[in-house]
């Protein structure tokens, strides 16, 4: 059986933190065939060297490469997070482009290719992950690597016009055509990428990669291990932490949001909508508390620092306007909470507020559904611009840009009786049970194997839209 080789920006090395369903699923896929997990070590050397580190567990080798401080500044902090991240989330107004960081991004991908090519066997299948490594297939091809190469993009892919607005887009997005298979979260992302390749070709723009055939593009909506997360929630229901949270609410119902502190998550709009809900429905004062968990990220990027200040100001204003001595409307937490703690908090929440402005999938939405007590479930309010909206048919879909609309949806969700809440929860839960994280892994690898064996033309092998429960 062919080995699997996984490549990602960071590697889940044994002995380090390895929580999360994605890590478990990828590690399981590696152990099924034996293989390699390759990526950045997370270390930045000051002496300009890029050392290679290797450890093994069972039939899997975990190989990491150090980067220099200049690499990290240009490839990771610079081009990946200041340029590609906002561009891929439709935010051209926040893109910071420079030739220097673009060159660093390409150079690190070339270094990855150089080291990885030396590790590959002729029959290996290579599965590359996310926006940090979009040119990697082209760099591997340039070094004579003929192995099947696949990419899964965990974030959205923007419409063609937005993608082509990025300077030198062909060396990044065009380079994705060197893959045999490119997996996206949603059908819309597939269509956007296909339109990008078509429009670039029609405009006579150079597109890097292979010209003998275009990559197969398919939608593979990533998911969670629904059963595992449900068990974590059940274990947490009797915990001291959850009892303490309930006691502190003093009879108030709980709405919860869990999002990394990022402008794509629509946190400012969420706070504003909650404030508008309180203004439109003053009878609910004291009856609903929003707990927003927003761990800090990328504090070195100016737009993230500005967002943190904005959120503190909005939360402070809403609390100042509506709070009383026994109740604070918004509890705003800037640190990580443990996975089981969050599962318990989800299970205790009457509402889950997942309202990103743009998101590839958003697994928090799926975790919220999995954590619910099926006899008395909460209600998920979900942005229609999250990939999860295509699968979670029981959610109340909202437009996060419509502040008044989200405020009204919060009020409507609170009025739902238990029968409708059960029906909505079951509809979403069935989707998770049918298409969980192990389904995602196996379906992607089957598509890669089929593509490697040349089974059928790309146009005939596209995915149907995700099944509805």
Secondary structure, DSSP 8 states (H G I E B T S, - for coil): ---EEEEEEE---TTS---SHHHHHHHHHHHHH-EEEEEEEEEEESSS---EEEEEETTEEEEEEEEEHHHIIIIIIIIIIIIIHHHHTT-GGG----HHHHHHHHHHHHHHHHHHHHH--TT-EEEEESGGGTTHHHHHHHTT--SEEEEE--S----HHHHHTSTTGGGTTGGGGGSSEEEESSHHHHHHHHHHHHHHHHTT----S-SSS--EEEE------HHHHHHHHHHHTT-HHHHHHHHHHTT-EEEEEE--S-GGG-HHHHHHHHHHHHHH-GGGTTTEEEEEE-----TTSHHHHHHHHHHHHHHHHHHHHH-BTTB-SEEEE-S---HHHHHHHHHT-SEEEE--SSBS--HHHHHHHHHS-TTS--EEEEETTBGGGGT-TTSEEE-TT-HHHHHHHHHHHHH--HHHHHHHHHHHHHHHHHS-HHHHHHHHHHHHHHHHTT-S-GGGG--------
